[in-house]
Amino acid sequence: MSNQKIEIIAVFITALCKFIFYDIFNLQFIFILLMFTFWGSYLIKQIRKSPKILYEWGFRKENFLSVLKKVAPFGFAAVLACFVIGFLQGTLNLHWHAIPILILYPLFGTLQQFLLMSLIAGNMQAQNKYSRPVIIFTTSILFGLLHYPYGWLMIGTFLLSLFYTHIFLQQRNLYVLGIFHGWLGAVFYYTVVDKDPFLEVFAPIIN
C-alpha cells in the first residue's frame, strides 16, 4: 500500500476518533492533545526523511501575500455574515473566552487544514485519478461531516472547504488557510451556533 493511501486512511481514523472523544465521551482536550502528539510526531519523522516535504505539503511562505489577498475578502465577508446571522438569531455570545480561542484555534486550524488539504486533497491530486471538482467536493463533504451533528457547522465548514480546497490546489499555502480557519471558526462558534469552545475544551482542566 502506498504512503499516500496510508495517510488518507490515517486521516479517516483521526476523524473516527474525533466522534469517539468529542461526541461520545466528551474528552475534547484529550483528543486535541493526542491529535497534536500523533501528527506532530509524524511531521517530524517525515521532515527528517525529506525536508522538502514541508514545501510540498503547503508549509511555505513565499506565496503568503498572494494567497492572503485571495482569502481575506472571503474571510471578512464570512465574519460579517456570522455577525448578521447571529444578530438575527439572537445567538451572539461575545465573551472574553473568545480571546484565547482566537489565539490558539489557528494552530488547531492549521493542523486540520494539513490533514484535509495536504493529506486528502493533495494526495488525491497526486494520484492523477480524480478531477479537480471531485477532489474539492470530496474534501468538503468530509470536512462538513466532521462537524456532525451541528447543522450550521456542517453547512459552514462545507462551504468554507469548497473555497479553501480550490485555493490550496492552486497555490498550496497552509499558513493562510490555517489562520483564517481558526479565526473564522472562533467567530462562528461565538456568533452563529452560540457555543463556547473554550469551556468545551478546557472545562475539565479548570474544574
N, CA and C of each residue as an Amber inpcrd file, in Angstrom:
protein
   621
   0.8490000  -1.1960000   0.0000000   0.0000000   0.0000000   0.0000000
   0.8860000   1.2480000   0.0000000   0.5440000   2.2100000  -0.8510000
   1.3570000   3.4120000  -0.9620000   1.2330000   4.2840000   0.2860000
   2.2400000   5.1290000   0.4750000   2.2420000   6.0340000   1.6250000
   1.0720000   7.0070000   1.5590000   0.6850000   7.3980000   0.3480000
  -0.4430000   8.3100000   0.1800000  -1.7360000   7.6940000   0.6990000
  -1.9610000   6.4240000   0.3750000  -3.1820000   5.7450000   0.8290000
  -3.1640000   5.5590000   2.3500000  -1.9840000   5.2670000   2.8950000
  -1.8620000   5.1070000   4.3460000  -2.2020000   6.4110000   5.0480000
  -1.7310000   7.5320000   4.5000000  -2.0210000   8.8410000   5.0850000
  -3.5180000   9.1410000   5.0470000  -4.1600000   8.8250000   3.9340000
  -5.6010000   9.0600000   3.8160000  -6.3630000   8.2150000   4.8340000
  -5.9760000   6.9590000   4.9830000  -6.6200000   6.0840000   5.9700000
  -6.4150000   6.6290000   7.3790000  -5.2030000   7.1250000   7.6560000
  -4.8980000   7.6760000   8.9880000  -5.7590000   8.8900000   9.2880000
  -6.0320000   9.6980000   8.2640000  -6.9050000  10.8680000   8.4560000
  -8.3160000  10.4150000   8.8030000  -8.8030000   9.3890000   8.1180000
 -10.1480000   8.8820000   8.4070000 -10.2190000   8.2840000   9.8110000
  -9.1510000   7.6340000  10.2610000  -9.1130000   7.1010000  11.6260000
  -9.1370000   8.2500000  12.6280000  -8.4150000   9.3220000  12.3190000
  -8.4370000  10.5120000  13.1730000  -9.8460000  11.0790000  13.2590000
 -10.5410000  11.1080000  12.1180000 -11.9250000  11.5990000  12.0990000
 -12.8230000  10.7250000  12.9620000 -12.6300000   9.4120000  12.9050000
 -13.4130000   8.4960000  13.7360000 -13.1400000   8.7440000  15.2170000
 -11.8860000   8.9710000  15.5480000 -11.5220000   9.2620000  16.9370000
 -12.1590000  10.5620000  17.4170000 -12.3310000  11.5080000  16.4870000
 -12.9910000  12.7600000  16.8520000 -14.3810000  12.4900000  17.3630000
 -15.1400000  11.6510000  16.6590000 -16.5050000  11.3420000  17.0890000
 -16.5090000  10.6070000  18.4280000 -15.5440000   9.7260000  18.6240000
 -15.4760000   8.9570000  19.8800000 -15.1390000   9.8700000  21.0560000
 -14.0830000  10.6750000  20.9120000 -13.6360000  11.5120000  22.0210000
 -14.5240000  12.7380000  22.2240000 -14.9440000  13.3660000  21.1290000
 -15.7400000  14.5910000  21.2230000 -17.1900000  14.3010000  21.5760000
 -17.8300000  13.4710000  20.7580000 -19.2770000  13.3340000  20.8030000
 -19.7790000  12.2530000  21.7500000 -18.9630000  11.2500000  22.0210000
 -19.4040000  10.1720000  22.8960000 -18.9030000  10.3680000  24.3220000
 -17.5930000  10.5760000  24.4760000 -17.0120000  10.6540000  25.8080000
 -16.7450000  12.0760000  26.2910000 -16.9650000  13.0770000  25.4130000
 -16.7970000  14.4780000  25.8020000 -15.3920000  14.7650000  26.3360000
 -14.3920000  14.2410000  25.6390000 -12.9970000  14.4060000  26.0550000
 -12.2440000  15.2070000  24.9840000 -12.6850000  16.4440000  24.7750000
 -12.1180000  17.2590000  23.7050000 -10.6340000  17.5360000  23.9070000
 -10.2550000  17.8960000  25.1320000  -8.8540000  18.2360000  25.3900000
  -7.9490000  17.0310000  25.1430000  -8.3810000  15.8530000  25.5720000
  -7.5820000  14.6410000  25.3750000  -7.4110000  14.3530000  23.8890000
  -8.4950000  14.5170000  23.1380000  -8.4150000  14.2740000  21.6920000
  -7.4330000  15.2390000  21.0280000  -7.5390000  16.5210000  21.3570000
  -6.6460000  17.5220000  20.7520000  -5.1920000  17.2290000  21.1100000
  -4.9520000  16.8520000  22.3640000  -3.5970000  16.5300000  22.8060000
  -3.0440000  15.3290000  22.0370000  -3.8440000  14.2720000  21.9180000
  -3.4080000  13.0810000  21.1930000  -3.2130000  13.3700000  19.7100000
  -4.0980000  14.1990000  19.1630000  -4.0140000  14.5480000  17.7400000
  -2.7240000  15.2970000  17.4360000  -2.4060000  16.2940000  18.2660000
  -1.1720000  17.0530000  18.0570000   0.0540000  16.1740000  18.2810000
  -0.0130000  15.2790000  19.2490000   1.1310000  14.4010000  19.5390000
   1.3940000  13.4520000  18.3810000   0.3300000  12.7970000  17.9030000
   0.5000000  11.8190000  16.8260000   0.9600000  12.4790000  15.5320000
   0.2180000  13.5110000  15.0910000   0.5440000  14.1180000  13.8110000
   1.7970000  14.9790000  13.8910000   2.0790000  15.5380000  15.0680000
   3.3300000  16.2590000  15.2370000   4.5150000  15.3240000  15.1000000
   4.4000000  14.1380000  15.6810000   5.4640000  13.1330000  15.5710000
   5.6380000  12.6850000  14.1270000   4.5060000  12.5490000  13.4360000
   4.5710000  12.1370000  12.0250000   5.2500000  13.2020000  11.1770000
   4.9220000  14.4630000  11.4330000   5.5540000  15.5640000  10.7080000
   7.0670000  15.5460000  10.9080000   7.4890000  15.4100000  12.1580000
   8.9240000  15.3980000  12.4700000   9.6250000  14.2400000  11.7720000
   8.9900000  13.0780000  11.7940000   9.5670000  11.8900000  11.1580000
   9.7340000  12.0940000   9.6570000   8.7100000  12.6290000   9.0190000
   8.7640000  12.8150000   7.5690000   9.7470000  13.9210000   7.1740000
   9.8450000  14.9600000   8.0060000  10.7840000  16.0480000   7.7260000
  12.2160000  15.5400000   7.7850000  12.5010000  14.6530000   8.7400000
  13.8390000  14.0930000   8.8540000  14.2000000  13.2640000   7.6190000
  13.1930000  12.5950000   7.0500000  13.4260000  11.8150000   5.8400000
  13.6440000  12.7170000   4.6330000  12.7970000  13.7470000   4.5300000
  12.8600000  14.6390000   3.3750000  12.3800000  16.0290000   3.7720000
  13.3040000  16.9550000   4.0590000  12.9220000  18.3160000   4.4740000
  12.0140000  19.0270000   3.4630000  12.1180000  18.6370000   2.1900000
  11.3180000  19.2840000   1.1600000   9.8280000  18.9460000   1.2590000
   9.4940000  17.9350000   2.0470000   8.1030000  17.5260000   2.1600000
   7.2380000  18.6320000   2.7320000   7.8150000  19.4740000   3.5960000
   7.0520000  20.5910000   4.1650000   6.5620000  21.5140000   3.0540000
   7.4170000  21.7980000   2.1130000   7.0650000  22.6770000   0.9970000
   5.9650000  22.0430000   0.1560000   6.0930000  20.7470000  -0.0870000
   5.0940000  20.0420000  -0.8880000   3.7400000  20.0120000  -0.1820000
   3.7600000  19.9140000   1.1310000   2.5180000  19.8670000   1.8990000
   1.8370000  21.2340000   1.9870000   2.5680000  22.2960000   1.7570000
   1.9710000  23.6250000   1.7970000   2.4790000  24.5230000   2.9020000
   3.5000000  24.0680000   3.6370000   4.1110000  24.9210000   4.6630000
   5.1580000  25.8020000   3.9810000   4.6720000  26.8280000   3.3010000
   5.5570000  27.6930000   2.5250000   5.1870000  29.1600000   2.7660000
   6.1790000  30.0310000   2.6160000   5.9750000  31.4500000   2.9370000
   6.0170000  32.3590000   1.7240000   6.6110000  31.9120000   0.6220000
   6.8640000  32.8390000  -0.4770000   5.5780000  33.3250000  -1.1650000
   4.4950000  32.5500000  -1.0650000   3.2460000  32.9860000  -1.6910000
   2.1990000  33.3870000  -0.6520000   2.6550000  33.6960000   0.5580000
   1.7370000  34.0380000   1.6530000   0.8420000  35.2230000   1.2850000
   1.4460000  36.3030000   0.7910000   0.6840000  37.5210000   0.4960000
  -0.2900000  37.3150000  -0.6590000   0.1120000  36.5810000  -1.6730000
  -0.7710000  36.3680000  -2.8170000  -1.9920000  35.5440000  -2.4160000
  -1.7790000  34.5510000  -1.5630000  -2.9100000  33.7480000  -1.0770000
  -3.7660000  34.5730000  -0.1230000  -3.1170000  35.3710000   0.7100000
  -3.8480000  36.2230000   1.6520000  -4.7940000  37.1690000   0.9170000
  -4.3270000  37.7260000  -0.2170000  -5.1620000  38.6540000  -0.9820000
  -6.4200000  37.9630000  -1.5120000  -6.3230000  36.6720000  -1.7910000
  -7.4790000  35.9320000  -2.2900000  -8.4280000  35.5300000  -1.1630000
  -7.8580000  35.1820000  -0.0160000  -8.6620000  34.6470000   1.0800000
  -9.2760000  35.7490000   1.9400000  -8.5560000  36.8610000   2.1070000
  -9.0100000  37.9170000   3.0190000 -10.4060000  38.4530000   2.7000000
 -10.7300000  38.8070000   1.4470000 -12.0940000  39.3010000   1.1820000
 -13.1660000  38.2870000   1.5470000 -12.9140000  37.0290000   1.2290000
 -13.8560000  35.9710000   1.5990000 -13.9840000  35.8700000   3.1090000
 -12.8330000  35.9570000   3.8050000 -12.8360000  35.8600000   5.2600000
 -13.6170000  36.9820000   5.9150000 -13.3880000  38.2120000   5.4600000
 -14.0990000  39.3550000   6.0350000 -15.6010000  39.2620000   5.7600000
 -15.9590000  38.8220000   4.5590000 -17.3720000  38.6590000   4.2290000
 -18.0100000  37.5830000   5.1060000 -17.2680000  36.5020000   5.3600000
 -17.7790000  35.4200000   6.1970000 -17.9720000  35.8750000   7.6390000
 -17.0260000  36.6730000   8.1490000 -17.1540000  37.2010000   9.5190000
 -18.3810000  38.1010000   9.6240000 -18.5640000  38.9740000   8.6460000
 -19.7330000  39.8560000   8.6360000 -21.0240000  39.0460000   8.6020000
 -21.0470000  37.9950000   7.7690000 -22.2280000  37.1370000   7.6750000
 -22.5140000  36.4490000   9.0100000 -21.4590000  36.0350000   9.7070000
 -21.6390000  35.3830000  11.0100000 -22.3190000  36.3210000  12.0070000
 -21.8740000  37.5670000  12.0370000 -22.4630000  38.5320000  12.9670000
 -23.9100000  38.8520000  12.5920000 -24.1780000  38.9490000  11.3030000
 -25.5520000  39.2220000  10.8630000 -26.4700000  38.0690000  11.2350000
 -26.0390000  36.8350000  10.9460000 -26.8440000  35.6570000  11.2790000
 -27.0260000  35.5550000  12.7880000 -25.9350000  35.7800000  13.5310000
 -26.0190000  35.7270000  14.9880000 -26.9720000  36.7500000  15.5490000
 -26.9450000  37.9580000  14.9850000 -27.8520000  39.0140000  15.4420000
 -29.3050000  38.6470000  15.1530000 -29.5660000  38.1500000  13.9510000
 -30.9300000  37.7860000  13.5750000 -31.4490000  36.6040000  14.3980000
 -30.5420000  35.6900000  14.7260000 -30.9480000  34.5230000  15.5180000
 -30.9910000  34.8050000  17.0080000 -30.3280000  35.8710000  17.4330000
 -30.1920000  36.1400000  18.8570000 -29.1880000  35.2110000  19.5140000
 -28.1580000  34.8100000  18.7490000 -27.1670000  33.8610000  19.2630000
 -25.7860000  34.4880000  19.4590000 -25.6910000  35.8010000  19.4190000
 -24.3950000  36.4440000  19.6610000 -23.9730000  36.1830000  21.0990000
 -22.7810000  35.6470000  21.2600000 -22.2820000  35.3050000  22.5880000
 -20.8500000  35.8160000  22.7170000 -20.7030000  37.1360000  22.7590000
 -19.3760000  37.7440000  22.8040000 -18.8400000  37.6820000  24.2290000
 -17.7880000  36.9060000  24.4270000 -17.2460000  36.6290000  25.7570000
 -15.7270000  36.7220000  25.6880000 -15.0970000  37.0100000  26.8240000
 -13.6370000  37.1060000  26.8320000 -12.9860000  35.7740000  26.4850000
 -13.7360000  34.6840000  26.6300000 -13.2060000  33.3710000  26.2490000
 -12.7920000  33.3340000  24.7800000 -13.3870000  34.2250000  23.9800000
 -13.0670000  34.2400000  22.5570000 -11.6170000  34.6510000  22.3080000
 -11.0290000  35.4140000  23.2120000  -9.6610000  35.9050000  23.0060000
  -8.6440000  34.7630000  22.9650000  -8.5900000  33.8900000  23.9960000
  -7.6370000  32.7730000  23.8950000  -7.9530000  31.8210000  22.7510000
  -9.2370000  31.6890000  22.4050000  -9.5950000  30.8150000  21.2860000
  -9.0860000  31.4110000  19.9710000  -9.1950000  32.7300000  19.8100000
  -8.6860000  33.3860000  18.5980000  -7.1730000  33.2430000  18.4810000
  -6.4940000  33.0990000  19.6180000  -5.0340000  32.9250000  19.6160000
  -4.6510000  31.4730000  19.3520000  -5.3490000  30.5450000  19.9940000
  -4.9800000  29.1370000  19.9390000  -5.5820000  28.3900000  18.7550000
  -6.7990000  28.7770000  18.3630000  -7.5070000  27.9880000  17.3610000
  -6.8280000  27.9770000  15.9920000  -6.1030000  29.0430000  15.5950000
  -5.3770000  28.9440000  14.3140000  -4.3680000  27.7920000  14.2780000
  -3.7850000  27.4270000  15.4300000  -2.8790000  26.2750000  15.4590000
  -3.6380000  24.9970000  15.1370000  -4.8090000  24.8450000  15.7780000
  -5.6500000  23.6770000  15.5270000  -6.1900000  23.7260000  14.1010000
  -6.5070000  24.9370000  13.6360000  -6.9980000  25.1020000  12.2740000
  -5.9510000  24.7040000  11.2400000  -4.7030000  25.0560000  11.5000000
  -3.6230000  24.6970000  10.5790000  -3.4450000  23.1880000  10.5170000
  -3.5460000  22.5300000  11.6800000  -3.4390000  21.0680000  11.7030000
  -4.5860000  20.4370000  10.9190000  -5.7990000  20.9610000  11.1100000
  -6.9430000  20.4300000  10.3680000  -6.7660000  20.6390000   8.8670000
  -6.2740000  21.8180000   8.4910000  -6.0440000  22.0800000   7.0800000
  -4.9650000  21.1600000   6.5130000  -3.9540000  20.8580000   7.3090000
  -2.9150000  19.9250000   6.8790000  -3.5150000  18.5520000   6.5750000
  -4.3610000  18.0690000   7.4840000  -4.9550000  16.7490000   7.2940000
  -5.8570000  16.7180000   6.0700000  -6.6920000  17.7410000   5.9300000
  -7.6670000  17.7350000   4.8450000  -7.0680000  18.1580000   3.5040000
  -6.2950000  19.2320000   3.5150000  -5.7610000  19.7520000   2.2580000
  -4.5340000  18.9670000   1.7790000  -3.5470000  18.8230000   2.6510000
  -2.3080000  18.1600000   2.2370000  -2.4950000  16.6560000   2.0590000
  -3.1270000  16.0150000   3.0410000  -3.1850000  14.5510000   3.0330000
  -4.4020000  13.9760000   2.3310000  -5.4810000  14.7400000   2.2210000
  -6.6410000  14.2490000   1.4630000  -6.6210000  14.8470000   0.0510000
  -6.8090000  16.1620000  -0.0550000  -6.8520000  16.7950000  -1.3790000
  -5.5220000  16.6420000  -2.1230000  -4.4200000  16.9040000  -1.4150000
  -3.1010000  16.8130000  -2.0540000  -2.7740000  15.4140000  -2.5400000
  -3.0580000  14.4120000  -1.7090000  -2.7770000  13.0280000  -2.1060000
  -3.6990000  12.5620000  -3.2240000  -4.9530000  12.9980000  -3.1960000
  -5.8590000  12.6460000  -4.2970000  -5.3650000  13.2520000  -5.6050000
  -4.8810000  14.4900000  -5.5330000  -4.3640000  15.1490000  -6.7380000
  -3.1100000  14.4430000  -7.2440000  -2.2580000  14.0080000  -6.3180000
  -1.0000000  13.3650000  -6.7040000  -1.2220000  12.0220000  -7.3950000
  -2.3510000  11.3850000  -7.1150000  -2.6210000  10.0830000  -7.7190000
  -3.0690000  10.1860000  -9.1750000  -3.3990000  11.4040000  -9.6190000
  -3.8000000  11.6450000 -11.0130000  -4.9770000  10.7780000 -11.4520000
  -5.8710000  10.4880000 -10.5220000  -7.0490000   9.6840000 -10.8340000
  -8.3360000  10.5090000 -10.8040000  -8.2740000  11.6470000 -10.1050000
  -9.5030000  12.3890000  -9.8290000  -9.4430000  13.7900000 -10.4240000
 -10.5970000  14.2440000 -10.9060000 -10.6820000  15.6090000 -11.4170000
 -10.6870000  16.5900000 -10.2530000 -10.3840000  17.8340000 -10.5490000
 -10.3640000  18.8660000  -9.5020000 -11.7250000  19.0110000  -8.8070000
 -12.8510000  19.0480000  -9.5470000 -14.1530000  19.1450000  -8.8590000
 -14.4060000  17.9790000  -7.9060000 -13.9980000  16.7780000  -8.2960000
 -14.1850000  15.6060000  -7.4210000 -13.3590000  15.7550000  -6.1460000
 -12.1190000  16.2150000  -6.2850000 -11.2560000  16.4060000  -5.1180000
 -11.8410000  17.4630000  -4.1920000 -12.2860000  18.5720000  -4.7590000
 -12.8490000  19.6610000  -3.9560000 -14.1080000  19.2110000  -3.2360000
 -14.9950000  18.5390000  -3.9500000 -16.2600000  18.1050000  -3.3530000
 -16.0250000  17.0410000  -2.2800000 -15.1510000  16.0860000  -2.5460000
 -14.8650000  15.0140000  -1.5820000 -14.2820000  15.5850000  -0.2910000
 -13.3040000  16.4620000  -0.4250000 -12.6800000  17.0780000   0.7440000
 -13.6900000  17.8870000   1.5430000 -14.5470000  18.6060000   0.8540000
 -15.5360000  19.4650000   1.5130000 -16.6080000  18.6520000   2.2180000
 -17.0320000  17.5660000   1.5910000 -18.0150000  16.6810000   2.2300000
 -17.4400000  16.1140000   3.5210000 -16.1940000  15.6540000   3.4720000
 -15.5460000  15.1030000   4.6640000 -15.4540000  16.1520000   5.7590000
 -15.0520000  17.3650000   5.3930000 -14.9170000  18.4230000   6.3910000
 -16.2670000  18.7500000   7.0180000 -17.3180000  18.7750000   6.2020000
 -18.6460000  19.0360000   6.7350000 -19.1070000  17.9300000   7.6690000
 -18.8900000  16.6740000   7.2650000 -19.3150000  15.5340000   8.0940000
 -18.5820000  15.4860000   9.4280000 -17.3620000  15.9970000   9.4580000
 -16.5980000  16.0090000  10.7070000 -17.2780000  16.8440000  11.7850000
 -18.1690000  17.7340000  11.3830000 -18.8320000  18.6120000  12.3460000
 -20.2640000  18.1750000  12.6490000 -20.5950000  16.9510000  12.2490000
 -21.8810000  16.3750000  12.6300000 -21.9450000  16.2670000  14.1610000
 -23.0830000  16.5400000  14.8100000 -24.4350000  16.7140000  14.2810000
 -24.8840000  18.1800000  14.2400000 -23.9570000  19.1290000  14.2410000
 -24.3210000  20.5470000  14.2960000 -24.5590000  21.0790000  12.8780000
 -25.8170000  21.2990000  12.5310000 -26.2040000  21.6500000  11.1740000
 -25.5130000  22.8770000  10.6200000 -25.5170000  23.9680000  11.3990000
 -24.8860000  25.1980000  10.9390000 -23.3950000  24.9870000  10.6900000
 -22.7480000  24.2490000  11.5940000 -21.3120000  23.9930000  11.4390000
 -21.0310000  23.1490000  10.2080000 -21.8760000  22.1540000   9.9580000
 -21.6910000  21.3000000   8.7890000 -21.8120000  22.1090000   7.5030000
 -22.8200000  22.9840000   7.4460000 -23.0150000  23.8190000   6.2550000
 -21.8620000  24.8050000   6.0930000 -21.5000000  25.4710000   7.2000000
 -20.4380000  26.4660000   7.1500000 -19.0980000  25.8840000   6.7590000
 -18.7330000  24.7500000   7.3470000 -17.4350000  24.1440000   7.0460000
 -17.4070000  23.5420000   5.6450000 -18.5480000  23.0390000   5.1820000
 -18.6140000  22.5270000   3.8080000 -18.3540000  23.6520000   2.8050000
 -19.0420000  24.7820000   2.9900000 -18.8650000  25.9150000   2.0810000
 -17.4510000  26.4800000   2.1810000 -16.9410000  26.5560000   3.4090000
 -15.5820000  27.0490000   3.6160000 -14.5720000  26.1700000   2.8910000
 -14.7690000  24.8650000   2.9760000 -13.8290000  23.9320000   2.3640000
 -13.8840000  23.9680000   0.8430000 -15.0410000  24.2540000   0.2710000
 -15.1170000  24.3880000  -1.1860000 -14.1450000  25.4610000  -1.6680000
 -14.1520000  26.5820000  -0.9670000 -13.2720000  27.6960000  -1.3310000
 -11.8220000  27.3810000  -0.9910000 -11.5870000  26.8820000   0.2190000
 -10.2240000  26.6080000   0.6680000  -9.5310000  25.5580000  -0.1950000
 -10.2420000  24.4900000  -0.5470000  -9.6250000  23.4350000  -1.3440000
  -9.2580000  23.9520000  -2.7290000 -10.1260000  24.7780000  -3.2930000
  -9.8280000  25.4030000  -4.5930000  -8.5420000  26.2210000  -4.5100000
  -8.4120000  27.0290000  -3.4540000  -7.2160000  27.8520000  -3.2690000
  -5.9880000  26.9730000  -3.0490000  -6.1250000  25.9450000  -2.2340000
  -4.9820000  25.0860000  -1.9250000  -4.4590000  24.3800000  -3.1730000
  -5.3470000  23.8520000  -3.9740000  -4.9120000  23.1410000  -5.1720000
  -4.2140000  24.0720000  -6.1550000  -4.5110000  25.3580000  -6.0660000
  -3.8580000  26.3420000  -6.9240000  -2.4830000  26.7320000  -6.4040000
  -2.3960000  27.0350000  -5.0930000  -1.1650000  27.6530000  -4.5800000
  -0.5640000  26.9870000  -3.3450000  -1.2630000  26.0890000  -2.7270000
  -0.7190000  25.3040000  -1.6040000  -0.0370000  26.1430000  -0.5370000
  -0.8110000  26.8630000   0.2130000  -0.2740000  27.5750000   1.3740000
  -1.1630000  27.2940000   2.5760000  -0.6460000  26.5020000   3.5120000
  -1.4300000  26.1150000   4.6920000  -1.4930000  27.2120000   5.7380000
  -0.4960000  28.0880000   5.7600000  -0.4520000  29.1090000   6.8060000
  -1.6590000  30.0420000   6.7330000  -1.9380000  30.5630000   5.5520000
  -3.0790000  31.4660000   5.3920000  -4.3800000  30.7360000   5.7050000
  -4.5390000  29.5370000   5.1560000  -5.7720000  28.7780000   5.3680000
  -5.9540000  28.4150000   6.8330000  -4.8680000  28.0450000   7.5060000
  -4.9530000  27.6790000   8.9150000  -5.3370000  28.8420000   9.8000000
  -4.7530000  30.0080000   9.5470000  -5.0690000  31.1970000  10.3430000
  -6.5260000  31.5960000  10.1640000  -6.9630000  31.6700000   8.9030000
  -8.3450000  32.0700000   8.6580000  -9.3250000  31.0060000   9.1390000
  -8.9400000  29.7530000   9.0160000  -9.7950000  28.6800000   9.5300000
 -10.0090000  28.8630000  11.0310000  -8.9290000  29.1360000  11.7490000
  -9.0200000  29.3180000  13.1860000  -9.8580000  30.5130000  13.5750000
  -9.6140000  31.6400000  12.9290000 -10.3550000  32.8540000  13.2770000
 -11.8280000  32.7520000  12.8910000 -12.0960000  32.2480000  11.6920000
 -13.4920000  32.1030000  11.2730000 -14.2280000  31.0920000  12.1490000
 -13.5250000  30.0130000  12.5160000 -14.1410000  29.0150000  13.3920000
 -14.5070000  29.6080000  14.7330000 -13.6010000  30.3950000  15.2960000
 -13.8670000  31.0210000  16.5900000 -15.0560000  31.9800000  16.5040000
 -15.0670000  32.8150000  15.4680000 -16.1790000  33.7550000  15.2930000
 -17.4880000  33.0100000  15.0890000 -17.4480000  31.9550000  14.2970000
 -18.6420000  31.1640000  14.0090000 -19.2340000  30.5790000  15.2940000
 -18.3610000  30.0660000  16.1630000 -18.8320000  29.4800000  17.4250000
 -19.5340000  30.5190000  18.2900000 -18.9550000  31.6990000  18.3980000
 -19.4740000  32.7060000  19.3270000 -20.5720000  33.5860000  18.7290000
 -20.9190000  33.3520000  17.4750000 -21.9830000  34.1600000  16.8690000
 -23.1460000  33.3070000  16.3660000 -22.8460000  32.3620000  15.4950000
 -23.9100000  31.6140000  14.8270000 -24.4500000  30.4600000  15.6700000
 -23.5720000  29.6550000  16.2450000 -24.0300000  28.4440000  16.9390000
 -24.1160000  28.6050000  18.4510000 -23.7140000  29.7750000  18.9630000
 -23.8430000  30.0590000  20.3930000 -23.1950000  28.9780000  21.2520000
 -21.9560000  28.6030000  20.8860000 -21.1980000  27.6220000  21.6530000
 -19.9250000  28.2760000  22.1660000 -19.3870000  27.7310000  23.2600000
 -18.1570000  28.2560000  23.8390000 -17.0920000  27.1660000  23.8070000
 -16.2760000  27.1090000  22.7480000 -15.2570000  26.0600000  22.6510000
 -14.2240000  26.1180000  23.7660000 -14.0320000  27.3030000  24.3690000
 -13.0870000  27.4070000  25.4820000 -13.5310000  26.5060000  26.6280000
 -14.8090000  26.5800000  26.9830000 -15.3290000  25.7450000  28.0620000
 -15.3520000  24.2770000  27.6610000 -15.6950000  23.9910000  26.4010000
 -15.7560000  22.6120000  25.9490000 -14.3950000  21.9270000  26.0540000
 -13.3400000  22.6770000  25.7490000 -12.0090000  22.0750000  25.7340000
 -11.3500000  22.1220000  27.1070000 -11.4400000  23.2780000  27.7920000
 -10.6450000  23.4840000  28.9990000 -11.4150000  23.3000000  30.3160000
 -12.7380000  23.1230000  30.2260000 -13.5240000  22.9620000  31.4610000
 -13.0310000  21.8040000  32.3230000 -12.6920000  20.6330000  31.7330000
 -12.2070000  19.5200000  32.5780000 -10.9290000  19.8710000  33.3400000
 -10.0960000  20.7610000  32.7510000  -8.8450000  21.1450000  33.4140000
  -9.1100000  22.1850000  34.4880000  -9.9510000  23.1740000  34.1170000
 -10.2580000  24.2630000  35.0550000 -10.9890000  23.7510000  36.2810000
 -11.9310000  22.8500000  36.0390000 -12.7280000  22.3140000  37.1420000
 -12.0060000  21.1740000  37.8540000
